[in-house]
């Protein structure tokens, strides 16, 4: 499936948002995810189906100060 992940086009074999995060080795409760500009809550990632050319934003917290 062709997806745009954080502004970069990628081809990934994933049909749900959770499968995508697993394939990209994203783990943890501190992720924020959005598909086509709409926030997807952690508990909904397993059921959220992806479509070709979806725009996915994955945000992780940064440490520092």
PDB file of N, H, CA, C and O in Angstrom:
ATOM      1  N   UNK A   1       0.843  -1.173   0.000  1.00  0.00           N
ATOM      2  CA  UNK A   1       0.000   0.000   0.000  1.00  0.00           C
ATOM      3  C   UNK A   1       0.895   1.245   0.000  1.00  0.00           C
ATOM      4  O   UNK A   1       1.884   1.310   0.731  1.00  0.00           O
ATOM      5  N   UNK A   2       0.543   2.210  -0.812  1.00  0.00           N
ATOM      6  H   UNK A   2      -0.260   2.158  -1.406  1.00  0.00           H
ATOM      7  CA  UNK A   2       1.285   3.465  -0.881  1.00  0.00           C
ATOM      8  C   UNK A   2       0.737   4.427   0.168  1.00  0.00           C
ATOM      9  O   UNK A   2      -0.450   4.754   0.151  1.00  0.00           O
ATOM     10  N   UNK A   3       1.593   4.882   1.077  1.00  0.00           N
ATOM     11  H   UNK A   3       2.557   4.617   1.091  1.00  0.00           H
ATOM     12  CA  UNK A   3       1.197   5.807   2.142  1.00  0.00           C
ATOM     13  C   UNK A   3       2.173   6.969   2.191  1.00  0.00           C
ATOM     14  O   UNK A   3       3.313   6.851   1.743  1.00  0.00           O
ATOM     15  N   UNK A   4       1.730   8.072   2.728  1.00  0.00           N
ATOM     16  H   UNK A   4       0.804   8.167   3.092  1.00  0.00           H
ATOM     17  CA  UNK A   4       2.609   9.216   2.961  1.00  0.00           C
ATOM     18  C   UNK A   4       2.765   9.331   4.473  1.00  0.00           C
ATOM     19  O   UNK A   4       1.835   9.709   5.184  1.00  0.00           O
ATOM     20  N   UNK A   5       3.961   8.996   4.944  1.00  0.00           N
ATOM     21  H   UNK A   5       4.717   8.689   4.366  1.00  0.00           H
ATOM     22  CA  UNK A   5       4.226   8.924   6.373  1.00  0.00           C
ATOM     23  C   UNK A   5       5.176  10.052   6.754  1.00  0.00           C
ATOM     24  O   UNK A   5       6.320  10.099   6.303  1.00  0.00           O
ATOM     25  N   UNK A   6       4.683  10.957   7.590  1.00  0.00           N
ATOM     26  H   UNK A   6       3.753  10.919   7.957  1.00  0.00           H
ATOM     27  CA  UNK A   6       5.453  12.133   8.001  1.00  0.00           C
ATOM     28  C   UNK A   6       6.048  12.857   6.793  1.00  0.00           C
ATOM     29  O   UNK A   6       7.198  13.296   6.819  1.00  0.00           O
ATOM     30  N   UNK A   7       5.240  12.971   5.731  1.00  0.00           N
ATOM     31  H   UNK A   7       4.307  12.614   5.710  1.00  0.00           H
ATOM     32  CA  UNK A   7       5.627  13.713   4.541  1.00  0.00           C
ATOM     33  C   UNK A   7       6.429  12.931   3.524  1.00  0.00           C
ATOM     34  O   UNK A   7       6.792  13.486   2.487  1.00  0.00           O
ATOM     35  N   UNK A   8       6.724  11.659   3.775  1.00  0.00           N
ATOM     36  H   UNK A   8       6.430  11.207   4.618  1.00  0.00           H
ATOM     37  CA  UNK A   8       7.535  10.846   2.870  1.00  0.00           C
ATOM     38  C   UNK A   8       6.707   9.690   2.316  1.00  0.00           C
ATOM     39  O   UNK A   8       6.119   8.926   3.082  1.00  0.00           O
ATOM     40  N   UNK A   9       6.658   9.556   0.985  1.00  0.00           N
ATOM     41  H   UNK A   9       7.136  10.176   0.363  1.00  0.00           H
ATOM     42  CA  UNK A   9       5.920   8.461   0.358  1.00  0.00           C
ATOM     43  C   UNK A   9       6.643   7.143   0.617  1.00  0.00           C
ATOM     44  O   UNK A   9       7.854   7.035   0.427  1.00  0.00           O
ATOM     45  N   UNK A  10       5.878   6.141   1.054  1.00  0.00           N
ATOM     46  H   UNK A  10       4.894   6.228   1.209  1.00  0.00           H
ATOM     47  CA  UNK A  10       6.431   4.821   1.322  1.00  0.00           C
ATOM     48  C   UNK A  10       5.421   3.763   0.904  1.00  0.00           C
ATOM     49  O   UNK A  10       4.211   3.987   0.929  1.00  0.00           O
ATOM     50  N   UNK A  11       5.945   2.611   0.521  1.00  0.00           N
ATOM     51  H   UNK A  11       6.928   2.428   0.500  1.00  0.00           H
ATOM     52  CA  UNK A  11       5.089   1.462   0.229  1.00  0.00           C
ATOM     53  C   UNK A  11       5.258   0.480   1.368  1.00  0.00           C
ATOM     54  O   UNK A  11       6.361  -0.003   1.623  1.00  0.00           O
ATOM     55  N   UNK A  12       4.157   0.183   2.058  1.00  0.00           N
ATOM     56  H   UNK A  12       3.261   0.575   1.851  1.00  0.00           H
ATOM     57  CA  UNK A  12       4.189  -0.670   3.254  1.00  0.00           C
ATOM     58  C   UNK A  12       3.031  -1.653   3.183  1.00  0.00           C
ATOM     59  O   UNK A  12       1.923  -1.295   2.785  1.00  0.00           O
ATOM     60  N   UNK A  13       3.299  -2.903   3.573  1.00  0.00           N
ATOM     61  H   UNK A  13       4.200  -3.194   3.897  1.00  0.00           H
ATOM     62  CA  UNK A  13       2.244  -3.920   3.606  1.00  0.00           C
ATOM     63  C   UNK A  13       1.555  -3.866   4.968  1.00  0.00           C
ATOM     64  O   UNK A  13       1.887  -4.636   5.869  1.00  0.00           O
ATOM     65  N   UNK A  14       0.611  -2.970   5.111  1.00  0.00           N
ATOM     66  H   UNK A  14       0.341  -2.344   4.379  1.00  0.00           H
ATOM     67  CA  UNK A  14      -0.157  -2.836   6.354  1.00  0.00           C
ATOM     68  C   UNK A  14      -1.563  -2.398   5.978  1.00  0.00           C
ATOM     69  O   UNK A  14      -1.756  -1.578   5.081  1.00  0.00           O
ATOM     70  N   UNK A  15      -2.538  -2.955   6.677  1.00  0.00           N
ATOM     71  H   UNK A  15      -2.382  -3.621   7.406  1.00  0.00           H
ATOM     72  CA  UNK A  15      -3.920  -2.561   6.400  1.00  0.00           C
ATOM     73  C   UNK A  15      -4.537  -1.760   7.539  1.00  0.00           C
ATOM     74  O   UNK A  15      -5.553  -1.092   7.351  1.00  0.00           O
ATOM     75  N   UNK A  16      -3.921  -1.824   8.731  1.00  0.00           N
ATOM     76  H   UNK A  16      -3.095  -2.367   8.885  1.00  0.00           H
ATOM     77  CA  UNK A  16      -4.416  -1.029   9.861  1.00  0.00           C
ATOM     78  C   UNK A  16      -3.293  -0.134  10.373  1.00  0.00           C
ATOM     79  O   UNK A  16      -2.118  -0.355  10.079  1.00  0.00           O
ATOM     80  N   UNK A  17      -3.671   0.860  11.130  1.00  0.00           N
ATOM     81  H   UNK A  17      -4.625   1.039  11.368  1.00  0.00           H
ATOM     82  CA  UNK A  17      -2.679   1.764  11.692  1.00  0.00           C
ATOM     83  C   UNK A  17      -1.746   1.026  12.655  1.00  0.00           C
ATOM     84  O   UNK A  17      -0.546   1.297  12.676  1.00  0.00           O
ATOM     85  N   UNK A  18      -2.277   0.110  13.441  1.00  0.00           N
ATOM     86  H   UNK A  18      -3.252  -0.110  13.423  1.00  0.00           H
ATOM     87  CA  UNK A  18      -1.433  -0.653  14.355  1.00  0.00           C
ATOM     88  C   UNK A  18      -0.422  -1.511  13.596  1.00  0.00           C
ATOM     89  O   UNK A  18       0.734  -1.602  14.010  1.00  0.00           O
ATOM     90  N   UNK A  19      -0.831  -2.137  12.499  1.00  0.00           N
ATOM     91  H   UNK A  19      -1.770  -2.063  12.162  1.00  0.00           H
ATOM     92  CA  UNK A  19       0.106  -2.914  11.683  1.00  0.00           C
ATOM     93  C   UNK A  19       1.211  -2.016  11.133  1.00  0.00           C
ATOM     94  O   UNK A  19       2.374  -2.418  11.083  1.00  0.00           O
ATOM     95  N   UNK A  20       0.854  -0.820  10.726  1.00  0.00           N
ATOM     96  H   UNK A  20      -0.091  -0.493  10.766  1.00  0.00           H
ATOM     97  CA  UNK A  20       1.845   0.122  10.216  1.00  0.00           C
ATOM     98  C   UNK A  20       2.857   0.481  11.294  1.00  0.00           C
ATOM     99  O   UNK A  20       4.063   0.449  11.052  1.00  0.00           O
ATOM    100  N   UNK A  21       2.374   0.822  12.476  1.00  0.00           N
ATOM    101  H   UNK A  21       1.394   0.848  12.673  1.00  0.00           H
ATOM    102  CA  UNK A  21       3.268   1.187  13.569  1.00  0.00           C
ATOM    103  C   UNK A  21       4.193   0.033  13.938  1.00  0.00           C
ATOM    104  O   UNK A  21       5.369   0.249  14.232  1.00  0.00           O
ATOM    105  N   UNK A  22       3.677  -1.175  13.924  1.00  0.00           N
ATOM    106  H   UNK A  22       2.722  -1.350  13.685  1.00  0.00           H
ATOM    107  CA  UNK A  22       4.488  -2.355  14.211  1.00  0.00           C
ATOM    108  C   UNK A  22       5.550  -2.549  13.131  1.00  0.00           C
ATOM    109  O   UNK A  22       6.709  -2.816  13.449  1.00  0.00           O
ATOM    110  N   UNK A  23       5.174  -2.420  11.872  1.00  0.00           N
ATOM    111  H   UNK A  23       4.232  -2.203  11.614  1.00  0.00           H
ATOM    112  CA  UNK A  23       6.114  -2.581  10.763  1.00  0.00           C
ATOM    113  C   UNK A  23       7.235  -1.544  10.813  1.00  0.00           C
ATOM    114  O   UNK A  23       8.362  -1.821  10.403  1.00  0.00           O
ATOM    115  N   UNK A  24       6.922  -0.358  11.315  1.00  0.00           N
ATOM    116  H   UNK A  24       6.007  -0.133  11.648  1.00  0.00           H
ATOM    117  CA  UNK A  24       7.922   0.719  11.402  1.00  0.00           C
ATOM    118  C   UNK A  24       8.657   0.735  12.739  1.00  0.00           C
ATOM    119  O   UNK A  24       9.451   1.638  13.003  1.00  0.00           O
ATOM    120  N   UNK A  25       8.394  -0.264  13.584  1.00  0.00           N
ATOM    121  H   UNK A  25       7.750  -0.998  13.370  1.00  0.00           H
ATOM    122  CA  UNK A  25       9.036  -0.398  14.901  1.00  0.00           C
ATOM    123  C   UNK A  25       8.732   0.760  15.846  1.00  0.00           C
ATOM    124  O   UNK A  25       9.578   1.145  16.653  1.00  0.00           O
ATOM    125  N   UNK A  26       7.535   1.310  15.747  1.00  0.00           N
ATOM    126  H   UNK A  26       6.847   0.997  15.092  1.00  0.00           H
ATOM    127  CA  UNK A  26       7.093   2.309  16.720  1.00  0.00           C
ATOM    128  C   UNK A  26       6.395   1.583  17.856  1.00  0.00           C
ATOM    129  O   UNK A  26       5.496   0.774  17.626  1.00  0.00           O
ATOM    130  N   UNK A  27       6.806   1.869  19.070  1.00  0.00           N
ATOM    131  H   UNK A  27       7.536   2.526  19.257  1.00  0.00           H
ATOM    132  CA  UNK A  27       6.195   1.249  20.240  1.00  0.00           C
ATOM    133  C   UNK A  27       5.972   2.304  21.312  1.00  0.00           C
ATOM    134  O   UNK A  27       6.547   3.392  21.265  1.00  0.00           O
ATOM    135  N   UNK A  28       5.138   1.969  22.267  1.00  0.00           N
ATOM    136  H   UNK A  28       4.670   1.085  22.305  1.00  0.00           H
ATOM    137  CA  UNK A  28       4.957   2.839  23.412  1.00  0.00           C
ATOM    138  C   UNK A  28       3.635   3.564  23.417  1.00  0.00           C
ATOM    139  O   UNK A  28       2.950   3.681  22.401  1.00  0.00           O
ATOM    140  N   UNK A  29       3.303   4.042  24.586  1.00  0.00           N
ATOM    141  H   UNK A  29       3.860   3.947  25.411  1.00  0.00           H
ATOM    142  CA  UNK A  29       2.046   4.755  24.778  1.00  0.00           C
ATOM    143  C   UNK A  29       2.160   6.244  24.472  1.00  0.00           C
ATOM    144  O   UNK A  29       1.154   6.954  24.476  1.00  0.00           O
ATOM    145  N   UNK A  30       3.349   6.716  24.212  1.00  0.00           N
ATOM    146  H   UNK A  30       4.166   6.140  24.209  1.00  0.00           H
ATOM    147  CA  UNK A  30       3.559   8.150  24.059  1.00  0.00           C
ATOM    148  C   UNK A  30       3.488   8.618  22.616  1.00  0.00           C
ATOM    149  O   UNK A  30       3.901   9.737  22.316  1.00  0.00           O
ATOM    150  N   UNK A  31       2.980   7.798  21.726  1.00  0.00           N
ATOM    151  H   UNK A  31       2.644   6.888  21.970  1.00  0.00           H
ATOM    152  CA  UNK A  31       2.847   8.195  20.334  1.00  0.00           C
ATOM    153  C   UNK A  31       1.546   8.949  20.113  1.00  0.00           C
ATOM    154  O   UNK A  31       0.521   8.650  20.726  1.00  0.00           O
ATOM    155  N   UNK A  32       1.608   9.919  19.237  1.00  0.00           N
ATOM    156  H   UNK A  32       2.441  10.162  18.740  1.00  0.00           H
ATOM    157  CA  UNK A  32       0.390  10.571  18.749  1.00  0.00           C
ATOM    158  C   UNK A  32       0.299  10.241  17.269  1.00  0.00           C
ATOM    159  O   UNK A  32       1.288  10.361  16.545  1.00  0.00           O
ATOM    160  N   UNK A  33      -0.870   9.830  16.814  1.00  0.00           N
ATOM    161  H   UNK A  33      -1.673   9.733  17.401  1.00  0.00           H
ATOM    162  CA  UNK A  33      -1.038   9.456  15.412  1.00  0.00           C
ATOM    163  C   UNK A  33      -2.235  10.174  14.812  1.00  0.00           C
ATOM    164  O   UNK A  33      -3.253  10.388  15.470  1.00  0.00           O
ATOM    165  N   UNK A  34      -2.084  10.538  13.554  1.00  0.00           N
ATOM    166  H   UNK A  34      -1.257  10.365  13.020  1.00  0.00           H
ATOM    167  CA  UNK A  34      -3.179  11.153  12.808  1.00  0.00           C
ATOM    168  C   UNK A  34      -3.183  10.575  11.400  1.00  0.00           C
ATOM    169  O   UNK A  34      -2.128  10.327  10.818  1.00  0.00           O
ATOM    170  N   UNK A  35      -4.367  10.365  10.865  1.00  0.00           N
ATOM    171  H   UNK A  35      -5.225  10.567  11.338  1.00  0.00           H
ATOM    172  CA  UNK A  35      -4.533   9.896   9.495  1.00  0.00           C
ATOM    173  C   UNK A  35      -5.384  10.927   8.770  1.00  0.00           C
ATOM    174  O   UNK A  35      -6.520  11.205   9.155  1.00  0.00           O
ATOM    175  N   UNK A  36      -4.814  11.482   7.718  1.00  0.00           N
ATOM    176  H   UNK A  36      -3.891  11.256   7.405  1.00  0.00           H
ATOM    177  CA  UNK A  36      -5.494  12.519   6.924  1.00  0.00           C
ATOM    178  C   UNK A  36      -5.969  13.677   7.801  1.00  0.00           C
ATOM    179  O   UNK A  36      -7.057  14.220   7.609  1.00  0.00           O
ATOM    180  N   UNK A  37      -5.127  14.039   8.765  1.00  0.00           N
ATOM    181  H   UNK A  37      -4.243  13.599   8.922  1.00  0.00           H
ATOM    182  CA  UNK A  37      -5.415  15.185   9.616  1.00  0.00           C
ATOM    183  C   UNK A  37      -6.326  14.907  10.795  1.00  0.00           C
ATOM    184  O   UNK A  37      -6.594  15.810  11.586  1.00  0.00           O
ATOM    185  N   UNK A  38      -6.805  13.689  10.933  1.00  0.00           N
ATOM    186  H   UNK A  38      -6.587  12.955  10.290  1.00  0.00           H
ATOM    187  CA  UNK A  38      -7.704  13.330  12.033  1.00  0.00           C
ATOM    188  C   UNK A  38      -6.951  12.495  13.058  1.00  0.00           C
ATOM    189  O   UNK A  38      -6.344  11.482  12.707  1.00  0.00           O
ATOM    190  N   UNK A  39      -6.983  12.905  14.310  1.00  0.00           N
ATOM    191  H   UNK A  39      -7.476  13.727  14.595  1.00  0.00           H
ATOM    192  CA  UNK A  39      -6.332  12.172  15.384  1.00  0.00           C
ATOM    193  C   UNK A  39      -6.938  10.784  15.523  1.00  0.00           C
ATOM    194  O   UNK A  39      -8.157  10.620  15.492  1.00  0.00           O
ATOM    195  N   UNK A  40      -6.063   9.775  15.679  1.00  0.00           N
ATOM    196  H   UNK A  40      -5.072   9.909  15.704  1.00  0.00           H
ATOM    197  CA  UNK A  40      -6.519   8.403  15.925  1.00  0.00           C
ATOM    198  C   UNK A  40      -6.023   8.015  17.312  1.00  0.00           C
ATOM    199  O   UNK A  40      -4.817   7.946  17.550  1.00  0.00           O
ATOM    200  N   UNK A  41      -6.943   7.766  18.211  1.00  0.00           N
ATOM    201  H   UNK A  41      -7.922   7.822  18.018  1.00  0.00           H
ATOM    202  CA  UNK A  41      -6.595   7.429  19.584  1.00  0.00           C
ATOM    203  C   UNK A  41      -5.975   6.037  19.654  1.00  0.00           C
ATOM    204  O   UNK A  41      -6.275   5.166  18.838  1.00  0.00           O
ATOM    205  N   UNK A  42      -5.125   5.850  20.620  1.00  0.00           N
ATOM    206  H   UNK A  42      -4.881   6.558  21.282  1.00  0.00           H
ATOM    207  CA  UNK A  42      -4.400   4.591  20.812  1.00  0.00           C
ATOM    208  C   UNK A  42      -5.331   3.380  20.772  1.00  0.00           C
ATOM    209  O   UNK A  42      -5.020   2.380  20.125  1.00  0.00           O
ATOM    210  N   UNK A  43      -6.450   3.463  21.450  1.00  0.00           N
ATOM    211  H   UNK A  43      -6.703   4.275  21.976  1.00  0.00           H
ATOM    212  CA  UNK A  43      -7.361   2.315  21.517  1.00  0.00           C
ATOM    213  C   UNK A  43      -8.061   2.021  20.187  1.00  0.00           C
ATOM    214  O   UNK A  43      -8.674   0.965  20.034  1.00  0.00           O
ATOM    215  N   UNK A  44      -7.977   2.945  19.225  1.00  0.00           N
ATOM    216  H   UNK A  44      -7.479   3.803  19.349  1.00  0.00           H
ATOM    217  CA  UNK A  44      -8.615   2.761  17.926  1.00  0.00           C
ATOM    218  C   UNK A  44      -7.640   2.334  16.826  1.00  0.00           C
ATOM    219  O   UNK A  44      -8.068   2.072  15.702  1.00  0.00           O
ATOM    220  N   UNK A  45      -6.352   2.260  17.123  1.00  0.00           N
ATOM    221  H   UNK A  45      -6.004   2.473  18.036  1.00  0.00           H
ATOM    222  CA  UNK A  45      -5.344   1.979  16.091  1.00  0.00           C
ATOM    223  C   UNK A  45      -5.501   0.597  15.472  1.00  0.00           C
ATOM    224  O   UNK A  45      -5.264   0.426  14.276  1.00  0.00           O
ATOM    225  N   UNK A  46      -5.893  -0.385  16.262  1.00  0.00           N
ATOM    226  H   UNK A  46      -6.086  -0.247  17.234  1.00  0.00           H
ATOM    227  CA  UNK A  46      -6.018  -1.749  15.744  1.00  0.00           C
ATOM    228  C   UNK A  46      -7.146  -1.866  14.723  1.00  0.00           C
ATOM    229  O   UNK A  46      -7.068  -2.680  13.802  1.00  0.00           O
ATOM    230  N   UNK A  47      -8.182  -1.065  14.878  1.00  0.00           N
ATOM    231  H   UNK A  47      -8.246  -0.404  15.626  1.00  0.00           H
ATOM    232  CA  UNK A  47      -9.346  -1.135  13.998  1.00  0.00           C
ATOM    233  C   UNK A  47      -9.337  -0.085  12.889  1.00  0.00           C
ATOM    234  O   UNK A  47     -10.146  -0.157  11.964  1.00  0.00           O
ATOM    235  N   UNK A  48      -8.436   0.882  12.973  1.00  0.00           N
ATOM    236  H   UNK A  48      -7.779   0.941  13.725  1.00  0.00           H
ATOM    237  CA  UNK A  48      -8.420   1.959  11.978  1.00  0.00           C
ATOM    238  C   UNK A  48      -7.791   1.454  10.672  1.00  0.00           C
ATOM    239  O   UNK A  48      -6.585   1.217  10.606  1.00  0.00           O
ATOM    240  N   UNK A  49      -8.617   1.296   9.647  1.00  0.00           N
ATOM    241  H   UNK A  49      -9.597   1.489   9.701  1.00  0.00           H
ATOM    242  CA  UNK A  49      -8.176   0.788   8.351  1.00  0.00           C
ATOM    243  C   UNK A  49      -7.499   1.896   7.548  1.00  0.00           C
ATOM    244  O   UNK A  49      -7.929   3.050   7.565  1.00  0.00           O
ATOM    245  N   UNK A  50      -6.438   1.522   6.850  1.00  0.00           N
ATOM    246  H   UNK A  50      -6.088   0.585   6.836  1.00  0.00           H
ATOM    247  CA  UNK A  50      -5.710   2.462   6.002  1.00  0.00           C
ATOM    248  C   UNK A  50      -6.110   2.268   4.550  1.00  0.00           C
ATOM    249  O   UNK A  50      -6.530   1.182   4.149  1.00  0.00           O
ATOM    250  N   UNK A  51      -5.975   3.328   3.767  1.00  0.00           N
ATOM    251  H   UNK A  51      -5.633   4.210   4.093  1.00  0.00           H
ATOM    252  CA  UNK A  51      -6.266   3.299   2.338  1.00  0.00           C
ATOM    253  C   UNK A  51      -5.069   3.850   1.581  1.00  0.00           C
ATOM    254  O   UNK A  51      -4.274   4.614   2.129  1.00  0.00           O
ATOM    255  N   UNK A  52      -4.945   3.454   0.306  1.00  0.00           N
ATOM    256  H   UNK A  52      -5.591   2.834  -0.139  1.00  0.00           H
ATOM    257  CA  UNK A  52      -3.868   3.994  -0.512  1.00  0.00           C
ATOM    258  C   UNK A  52      -3.860   5.516  -0.448  1.00  0.00           C
ATOM    259  O   UNK A  52      -4.905   6.167  -0.466  1.00  0.00           O
ATOM    260  N   UNK A  53      -2.649   6.060  -0.373  1.00  0.00           N
ATOM    261  H   UNK A  53      -1.800   5.531  -0.359  1.00  0.00           H
ATOM    262  CA  UNK A  53      -2.396   7.502  -0.378  1.00  0.00           C
ATOM    263  C   UNK A  53      -2.867   8.227   0.879  1.00  0.00           C
ATOM    264  O   UNK A  53      -2.957   9.455   0.882  1.00  0.00           O
ATOM    265  N   UNK A  54      -3.170   7.486   1.947  1.00  0.00           N
ATOM    266  H   UNK A  54      -3.097   6.489   1.945  1.00  0.00           H
ATOM    267  CA  UNK A  54      -3.454   8.139   3.224  1.00  0.00           C
ATOM    268  C   UNK A  54      -2.211   8.890   3.692  1.00  0.00           C
ATOM    269  O   UNK A  54      -1.081   8.474   3.437  1.00  0.00           O
ATOM    270  N   UNK A  55      -2.446  10.003   4.382  1.00  0.00           N
ATOM    271  H   UNK A  55      -3.364  10.340   4.590  1.00  0.00           H
ATOM    272  CA  UNK A  55      -1.351  10.783   4.978  1.00  0.00           C
ATOM    273  C   UNK A  55      -1.338  10.492   6.464  1.00  0.00           C
ATOM    274  O   UNK A  55      -2.291  10.799   7.182  1.00  0.00           O
ATOM    275  N   UNK A  56      -0.241   9.894   6.918  1.00  0.00           N
ATOM    276  H   UNK A  56       0.533   9.646   6.335  1.00  0.00           H
ATOM    277  CA  UNK A  56      -0.112   9.515   8.319  1.00  0.00           C
ATOM    278  C   UNK A  56       0.958  10.378   8.973  1.00  0.00           C
ATOM    279  O   UNK A  56       2.056  10.545   8.441  1.00  0.00           O
ATOM    280  N   UNK A  57       0.623  10.912  10.117  1.00  0.00           N
ATOM    281  H   UNK A  57      -0.268  10.776  10.549  1.00  0.00           H
ATOM    282  CA  UNK A  57       1.591  11.659  10.937  1.00  0.00           C
ATOM    283  C   UNK A  57       1.804  10.869  12.217  1.00  0.00           C
ATOM    284  O   UNK A  57       0.850  10.508  12.907  1.00  0.00           O
ATOM    285  N   UNK A  58       3.065  10.606  12.524  1.00  0.00           N
ATOM    286  H   UNK A  58       3.839  10.898  11.964  1.00  0.00           H
ATOM    287  CA  UNK A  58       3.433   9.891  13.745  1.00  0.00           C
ATOM    288  C   UNK A  58       4.356  10.815  14.536  1.00  0.00           C
ATOM    289  O   UNK A  58       5.432  11.189  14.070  1.00  0.00           O
ATOM    290  N   UNK A  59       3.923  11.169  15.716  1.00  0.00           N
ATOM    291  H   UNK A  59       3.049  10.866  16.095  1.00  0.00           H
ATOM    292  CA  UNK A  59       4.706  12.085  16.556  1.00  0.00           C
ATOM    293  C   UNK A  59       5.169  11.362  17.809  1.00  0.00           C
ATOM    294  O   UNK A  59       4.402  10.639  18.446  1.00  0.00           O
ATOM    295  N   UNK A  60       6.415  11.564  18.147  1.00  0.00           N
ATOM    296  H   UNK A  60       7.038  12.151  17.630  1.00  0.00           H
ATOM    297  CA  UNK A  60       6.975  11.005  19.374  1.00  0.00           C
ATOM    298  C   UNK A  60       7.497  12.151  20.224  1.00  0.00           C
ATOM    299  O   UNK A  60       7.904  13.179  19.682  1.00  0.00           O
ATOM    300  N   UNK A  61       7.496  11.999  21.535  1.00  0.00           N
ATOM    301  H   UNK A  61       7.165  11.164  21.975  1.00  0.00           H
ATOM    302  CA  UNK A  61       8.000  13.080  22.391  1.00  0.00           C
ATOM    303  C   UNK A  61       9.520  13.196  22.266  1.00  0.00           C
ATOM    304  O   UNK A  61      10.221  12.217  22.010  1.00  0.00           O
ATOM    305  N   UNK A  62       9.997  14.410  22.454  1.00  0.00           N
ATOM    306  H   UNK A  62       9.427  15.205  22.662  1.00  0.00           H
ATOM    307  CA  UNK A  62      11.443  14.660  22.451  1.00  0.00           C
ATOM    308  C   UNK A  62      11.878  14.988  23.856  1.00  0.00           C
ATOM    309  O   UNK A  62      11.162  15.654  24.603  1.00  0.00           O
ATOM    310  N   UNK A  63      13.042  14.522  24.210  1.00  0.00           N
ATOM    311  H   UNK A  63      13.624  13.980  23.603  1.00  0.00           H
ATOM    312  CA  UNK A  63      13.593  14.872  25.506  1.00  0.00           C
ATOM    313  C   UNK A  63      14.641  15.942  25.328  1.00  0.00           C
ATOM    314  O   UNK A  63      15.240  16.076  24.261  1.00  0.00           O
ATOM    315  N   UNK A  64      14.851  16.679  26.351  1.00  0.00           N
ATOM    316  H   UNK A  64      14.365  16.570  27.218  1.00  0.00           H
ATOM    317  CA  UNK A  64      15.853  17.741  26.301  1.00  0.00           C
ATOM    318  C   UNK A  64      15.388  18.936  27.104  1.00  0.00           C
ATOM    319  O   UNK A  64      14.349  18.915  27.763  1.00  0.00           O
ATOM    320  N   UNK A  65      16.171  19.944  27.027  1.00  0.00           N
ATOM    321  H   UNK A  65      17.016  19.961  26.491  1.00  0.00           H
ATOM    322  CA  UNK A  65      15.741  21.098  27.792  1.00  0.00           C
ATOM    323  C   UNK A  65      16.582  22.287  27.562  1.00  0.00           C
ATOM    324  O   UNK A  65      16.333  23.341  28.147  1.00  0.00           O
TER     325      UNK A  65
END
